[in-house]
């Protein structure tokens, strides 16, 4: 049985506040989607591990969204229908991803967006995303750096001379986010605030899985609504006098 079909019994523990940041295992994530809405479907996901001040294992996977990719989304990330047609769906990709993330602290730029995408994809697949801690490099950059014209990933990479292979593709963006994270952590360390507790206080620590959950325990007369709710389809309800 898929271990993620049941809700987690406990929250994964956080590293101790006095743990040196370089001793913590981080996994940086990025997604590409059909659009900018928080409930949009995913077409690519990438991760890189960070520990000891170094970037480690990389992962990149295209995802079949079960629908056509809008042309305006393709213009942004370059991913089209032909590229994802033979790729696995989210329900096949997510369990392996969740297993790789075990005991990690997650990191993302504009973390609330990627968290919402992953949580919603998990909920659509009747899975519970592990409630791992997640840090936001957008918030961290606002606390650590001088005020910027923009704290978008592209602008920060430009200002800080962080290379970007191809903006708005998941692997390129996740590598840039990892480099940004390491730079910000180094500035914290130089300021004498290089412990995990220091990092949490300036980077808006939250938990994965807070923005969407699987539909469970529906009353019998609502079971037929489940597919429509999951797909955000229009529903017509007809009332009859005889009930």
Steps between C-alpha positions, in 0.01 A plus 500: 500500500619853424617635837377849412128413474466534879540829687830536689473422871770743612692799366857423391733647764702812432876513549597653832526879499872481584579267207754657260326570169766302310402186695136513381385315187301732276308413183434793266189465280350672197197425283383610156125505443212576263467852638546724802197389704588317824283202394655470153625164377868413500697429180852479648659460843866523595695468825858528619646402835709747700715405798833611636495811286492298178246408234451124469266262320273646232159379381293625206177350365245610242141419600196424282221732626213302339398804296634735235764754596379855428712686240570785743649252750718348227626849416627534858671164559524347152326176598243382244253214467738281297766521772272367776274259308704190594603624845363364832207668672527675836355203690787286372771760562406623847549185715862464387558871558352488849725206589809692383405796720482303825665680795582805287426869541347627176596829334331693217481851358145627556452182699125541549442459125703179456354361823147564373573335164645187660233479770221536245651239267530263795140565605377434145676164520348427844842529666619690805817696443747456788476808729870580467631842602553740209700824486449787255804659334281792391435590864859418593636736232285784631645453847865447407558728198473872454159609359472395136297631206356148483558181694403275212738213437607645164576843644690363800708278273582802285597720796702228674663359183342157540496319163168384356511234228142555388255701706159343562612140456486309826859368512654834407285686752561250778878518450484880506288485817753267661785738414298792638426305818869420554594865447239620749601237756864606468402860573314381810806305611726803456259701713532243778154351442588167342274268701179336384294702746645821355400388151145418605450842655571685175363268231131446578510132601176316419390143427427313178145379447317795656322633190319186380402160639336189353121485501409232753189397685248653260133419571365233259285747305809713429724219372392573143625857539855393577626480136350842426657654810842357418488619139333837578224417250163674478218314675124513440274405792131426434250492788196272498193529718504129579857526636 
